[in-house]
Structures are given as structure tokens and as C-alpha cells.
Amino acid sequence: MNRVEPSEAQKTLGVMMAVDGNEHAQSTKLKDSAKSWAENVWVGYLRNGDVWFLIQSTIQKTLEYAMVVTTLP
């Protein structure tokens, strides 16, 4: 276990959490994941139905998991 400042987030159970409740790191992580996913899909030459399936089975699950424990606007 590492000692860090209360405002510094650490990855715990797949979610970036800070002791003081700061969710900036989690917000940044989710935005980066979504942007990276979108960039990869954009260059993939996929049909609309394929993209919808990918949304439901990949990035949506990534975002939903973190939304349960965060209070992001």
C-alpha cells in the first residue's frame, strides 16, 4: 500500500478514487476511454448495426461500471 495525498486518486477495483471524494481522475479516465474507443471505431469501417452491438458490449459496460460508484454530472 502506498501513502499518497488525500486528493490524489488511486485505482481501486477498477475505479479511480481519492480519499477526499475528488472524482477528477475518474472523469478524465472515462473521457479518455470513450475518446479512444470512438477513434478506434471510426477507422474500423463498420456498419451501423455492428457499431451498435459494439457500444452495448464494450464501451457502455466500461462506463456503466464506474457510474455506479461515482457522482459525475
N, C-alpha and C positions, 0 to 999 in steps of 0.2 A: 504494500500500500504506500502510495506516495503522498507526501504532505504538500498541499497547494493552498493558494489563497481562496477564501470563500467565494469570490466572484469568478474563479477560474473553473470552467466546466471540464468534466472527465466523462469518458464514455462508460456507461453503466447499463448493462442489459440492453445494449443497442441504442441507447438514448443518451445524448449529451446533457448532463445535469450538473448544476452548480449548487453549492450549499445555500447560497443567498437567494435562490429562486430565479436567477438570471437565465433566460432562455435564448439569449442571443446566439450562442454557439449552435443550439439545436435548430433554430430558424435558418441560420446560414447553411448548416448541413443539409437540411431538407431542400432548400432552394438550389444548392449545388447538385444534389442528386436528381432533382427534377430537370434542371437545365441539361445535365449530362445525358440523361435518358432521352430527352427531346432531341438533342443533337444527334444521337446515335440512330434514333428512329427516322429522323429527317433524311439522312443519307442512305437509308435502307431500301428505298424504292418499294414500299409495301402498299398493299391495297387497304382501303378504309376498314374493311372487316378485320383484317389482320392487326391493324393498329388498335382497334377497339379491344380485341382479345388481349393484346399485349398490355394495354392500360390496366385492364382488370386483373391480370395475373402477375404483373410485376410492379410497376411504379405505384399503383394505387395501394397495394399491400404495404409497400415501404412507407408511404405517407400515413396510412391508417394506423399502423402500429405505433408510431410516435405521437399521433394526435390523441390517443387515449390518455397519455400521461402528461400532456402539455396544455397550456392555455394560450396558445398562439392565436392572434386575431385573424 
